Amino acid sequence: MSSATWRNVFTYNKYTQIAARALRASLKEEERVVAEKRGMTMLRYQRWENGQGGPQTYLVPPADAPAAKKSAAV
């Protein structure tokens, strides 16, 4: 069996998702909780005008999110 056999069944994104889930499941409870929090996706956007970035706005604000972050662009 080839090492790339998974490519016949899964896309790369699906493969990495399965591998990450298996890895997180194998961790001890405390480390697993921290890893699962990192796995959550939060979308935000930023409006740019005249080459300057405005405040970043969450599409769905998390419950513990701080105020809008400033852009790293200067």
C-alpha positions as CSV (number, residue, x, y, z in Angstrom):
1,M,0.0,0.0,0.0
2,S,1.3,3.4,-0.9
3,S,1.7,6.2,1.6
4,A,-0.5,8.4,-0.5
5,T,-3.4,5.9,-0.6
6,W,-5.5,8.3,1.5
7,R,-5.5,10.7,-1.5
8,N,-7.8,8.3,-3.3
9,V,-10.4,8.6,-0.5
10,F,-10.0,12.0,1.1
11,T,-9.0,15.5,0.1
12,Y,-6.0,16.9,1.9
13,N,-8.1,19.1,4.1
14,K,-10.3,16.2,5.2
15,Y,-7.2,14.1,5.9
16,T,-5.6,16.8,8.1
17,Q,-9.0,17.3,9.9
18,I,-9.1,13.5,10.7
19,A,-5.5,13.4,11.8
20,A,-5.9,16.5,14.0
21,R,-9.1,15.0,15.6
22,A,-7.2,11.8,16.3
23,L,-4.3,13.6,17.8
24,R,-6.5,15.8,20.1
25,A,-8.4,12.7,21.2
26,S,-5.1,11.1,22.3
27,L,-4.1,14.0,24.6
28,K,-4.6,14.1,28.3
29,E,-7.7,16.0,29.4
30,E,-6.0,19.4,30.2
31,E,-4.0,19.5,27.0
32,R,-6.9,18.3,25.0
33,V,-9.2,21.1,26.1
34,V,-6.5,23.7,25.2
35,A,-6.0,22.1,21.8
36,E,-9.7,22.0,21.1
37,K,-10.0,25.7,21.8
38,R,-7.2,26.4,19.3
39,G,-9.1,24.4,16.7
40,M,-12.1,26.7,16.8
41,T,-12.4,29.1,13.9
42,M,-13.4,32.7,14.4
43,L,-13.9,34.8,11.3
44,R,-13.4,38.5,11.3
45,Y,-13.0,41.1,8.7
46,Q,-11.4,44.5,8.3
47,R,-12.3,47.4,6.0
48,W,-9.4,49.1,4.3
49,E,-9.6,52.7,3.1
50,N,-6.8,54.8,1.6
51,G,-4.2,52.1,2.5
52,Q,-5.2,52.1,6.2
53,G,-6.9,49.2,7.9
54,G,-9.8,49.9,10.1
55,P,-10.8,47.9,13.2
56,Q,-11.2,44.2,12.9
57,T,-14.8,43.0,13.4
58,Y,-15.9,39.5,14.3
59,L,-18.7,38.0,12.2
60,V,-19.9,36.1,15.3
61,P,-18.3,37.7,18.4
62,P,-17.0,35.1,20.9
63,A,-18.3,35.5,24.5
64,D,-14.9,36.3,25.9
65,A,-13.5,38.5,23.0
66,P,-11.8,41.7,23.9
67,A,-12.6,44.9,22.0
68,A,-11.7,45.1,18.3
69,K,-8.0,44.7,17.7
70,K,-6.0,47.3,15.8
71,S,-4.5,46.3,12.5
72,A,-0.8,45.3,12.4
73,A,-0.5,47.4,9.3
74,V,0.8,50.9,10.0
